[in-house]
Amino acid sequence: MKTPTHPERTKTPSTPAAKVSIRIGKRTTFDASVTTAGLLSVGALVSGILLSSAVIVAAAGRKAARRPLALPDHTRTDG
């Protein structure tokens, strides 16, 4: 069974905005390239993660400052 191809997907991709090549040892090489749209999407994801984690940490700090860890026990009597 032949897989249909879309004409837009068979065109050559746009020029990469960033290229990285990492070599480990003598035989292992990792090559990566990212387009401008890819860089923008990675930046949006990272900023979203950082903003959401900052809000969670701030909310946890406010709640801990409001409420003590253990409430005093007033039901005990000395004697």
TISE-706180 format. One record per residue: residue in three letters; x, y, z negated of N, C-alpha, C, O in turn. Coordinates in steps of 0.001 Angstrom, whole numbers, padded with zeros to 6 digits, always signed. Each point is the difference from the previous one (the first is absolute). Layout:
AlaXYZXYZXYZXYZ;...
//
This chain:
Met+000844-001174+000000-000844+001174+000000+000892+001241+000000+000902+000132-000828;Lys-001163+000754+001751+000802+001208+000123-000542+001084-000921-001210+000212-000081;Thr+002117+000473-000614-000384+001075-000905-000136+001291+000795+000941+000397+000686;Pro-002098+000269-000765-000158+001258+000743+000876+001098-000602+000175+000075-001217;Thr+000358+000752+002067+000830+001120-000463-000675+001305+000378-000591+000132+001072;His+000694+000810-001963-000572+001321+000226+001048+000850+000722+001170-000036-000380;Pro-001552+000800+001412+000999+000781+000746+000721+001035-000860+001162+000308+000264;Glu-001820+000232-001283+000657+000980-000865+001084-000649-000861+000997+000642-000330;Arg-001187-001900-000032+000973-000685-000861+001197-000516+000772+001042-000267-000597;Thr-001160+000120+001905+001122-000488+000783+000940+001114+000424+001086-000270+000515;Lys-001486+001519-000722+000894+001118+000313+001172-000004-000974-000099-000533-001105;Thr+001192+001125+001521+001163+000074-000888-000314+000924-001169-000626+001043+000188;Pro+001054-001414-001393-000290+000854-001157+000765+001314+000071+000978+000131+000736;Ser-001442+000833-001510+000659+001304-000005+001401-000111-000605+000338-000987-000654;Thr+000445+001999+000886+001373+000012-000482+000020-000008-001520-000714+000781-000628;Pro+001521-001651+000025+000040-000041-001469+000591+001269-000594+000917+000597+000563;Ala-001456-000197-001707+000486+001188-000678+001187-000335-000893+000828+000865-000287;Ala-000742-002117-000153+001094-000411-000870+000403-001430+000335-000851-000853+000254;Lys+002148+000601-000257+000523-001348+000221+000963-000344-001122+000784+000841-000442;Val-000851-002092-000015+000882-000465-001059+000543-001360+000397-000736-000840+000519;Ser+002006+000623-000757+000612-001292+000241+000826-000368-001229+000919+000724-000383;Ile-001254-001849-000225+000701-000454-001211+000685-001314+000316-000621-000922+000530;Arg+001888+000839-000853+000755-001227+000246+000419-000604-001332+000583+000669-000853;Ile-000900-001966+000695+000377-000738-001202+000868-001169+000443-000458-000888+000720;Gly+001692+000894-001148+000912-001061+000416+000418+000165+001451-000042+001098+000555;Lys+000451-002221+000054+000483+000064+001373-001096-000245+001034+000093+000489+001126;Arg-001126-001238-001496-000984-000410+000995-001397+000577-000187-000814-000071+000922;Thr+000514+000635-002077-001361+000453-000270-000111+001503+000208+000725+000781-000617;Thr-001646-000386+001496-000239+001417+000277-001505+000245+000037-000743-000752+000631;Phe+000301+001800-001307-001402+000402+000004-000114+001334+000718+000662+000970-000366;Asp-001501-000926+001385-000243+001225+000752-001451+000414-000200-000907-000829+000060;Ala+000699+002119-000299-001364+000515-000167-000096+001369+000646+000953+000779-000011;Ser-002111-000501+000570-000256+001331+000548-001427+000386-000355-000898-000841-000019;Val+000702+002128-000263-001300+000512-000419-000347+001202+000859+000844+000859+000256;Thr-002093-000804+000186-000453+001145+000789-000391+001153-000936-000026-000153-001221;Thr-000268+001271+001805-000409+001169-000782-001286-000277-000759-000130+000390-001160;Ala-000818-001056+001796-001256-000345-000676+000257-000942-001170-000646+000112-001042;Gly+001581-001033+001207+000345-000910-001085+000614+000729-001179-000316-000295-001152;Leu+001194+001246+001436+000604+000779-001087-001053+000814-000746+000042+000100-001226;Leu-000983+000479+001960-001065+000770-000642-000892-000888-000867-000395+000400-001094;Ser+000081-001588+001572-000854-000893-000783+000723-000515-001240-000618-000130-001056;Val+001898-000162+001160+000768-000420-001180+000067+001137-001011-000142-000236-001200;Gly+000354+001448+001656+000027+001157-000900-001330+000207-000704-000033+000315-001189;Ala-001066-000492+001919-001321+000145-000615-000247-001082-001048-000554+000281-001063;Leu+000959-001510+001356-000172-001088-000969+000822+000232-001266-000501-000185-001109;Val+001753+000586+001270+000865+000228-001166-000534+001151-000847-000038-000107-001226;Ser-000369+001195+001851-000522+001125-000782-001301-000375-000695-000240+000436-001126;Gly-000597-001228+001765-001229-000452-000645+000272-000875-001208-000667+000130-001026;Ile+001641-001018+001137+000368-000868-001126+000552+000825-001151-000368-000220-001154;Leu+001241+001162+001456+000584+000827-001059-001048+000868-000691+000016+000137-001223;Leu-000915+000442+001991-001043+000829-000601-000952-000823-000865-000392+000443-001080;Ser+000021-001624+001538-000930-000823-000789+000655-000522-001269-000654-000072-001041;Ser+001931-000294+001105+000663-000488-001215+000198+001145-000998-000056-000229-001208;Ala+000282+001431+001679+000146+001139-000916-001306+000276-000731+000015+000326-001187;Val-001140-000450+001874-001300+000218-000625-000276-001078-001047-000516+000301-001076;Ile+000853-001542+001377-000210-001100-000949+000846+000201-001250-000488-000192-001114;Val+001746+000573+001284+000884+000220-001149-000497+001174-000844+000023-000071-001229;Ala-000464+001133+001864-000505+001160-000743-001263-000362-000773-000158+000410-001150;Ala-000729-001164+001757-001236-000398-000679+000294-000925-001177-000640+000114-001045;Ala+001584-001015+001196+000363-000898-001097+000633+000775-001149-000226-000330-001164;Gly+001007+001345+001471+000619+000814-001042-001014+000815-000772+000122+000142-001217;Arg-001120+000396+001899-001042+000773-000687-000822-000883-000918-000346+000416-001106;Lys+000029-001610+001536-000824-000882-000810+000760-000455-001241-000586-000087-001079;Ala+001857-000199+001208+000809-000433-001140+000169+001138-001004+000043-000249-001205;Ala+000053+001473+001668+000162+001134-000902-001296+000304-000745+000036+000502-001124;Arg-001169-000797+001731-001294+000254-000623-000335-000993-001093-000548+000373-001037;Arg+000877-001639+001265-000447-001050-000898+001207-000664-000661+000924-000410+000703;Pro-000903+000294-002011+001109-000687-000656-000053-001502+000293-001044-000529+000380;Leu+002180-000150-000560+000059-001430+000272-000860-000802-000965-000698-000924+000417;Ala+000737+001262-001697-000792-000729-000996-000745+001011-000862+000580+000961-000505;Leu-001862-001200+000354-000798+000878-000847+000217-000367-001462+000178-001175-000319;Pro-000190+002164-000576+000177-000325-001420-001187-000798-000522-001141+000217+000408;Asp+001430-001142-001314-001040-000865-000544-000483+000624-001317+000714-000045-001002;His-001904+000618+000999-000556+000642-001187-000859-000962-000822-000540+000405-001030;Thr+000398-001638+001443-000860-000945-000706+000711-000641-001193-000656-000538-000892;Arg+001977+000590+000868+000737-000610-001114-000063+000892-001238+000007+001226+000110;Thr-000069-001835-001260+000018+000732-001270+001230-000416-000782+000363-001176-000031;Asp+000268+002141-000594+001175-000308-000835-000491-000528-001335-000972+000516-000553;Gly+001614-001506+000046-000470-000396-001298+000333-001327-000354-000348-000454-001090;
//
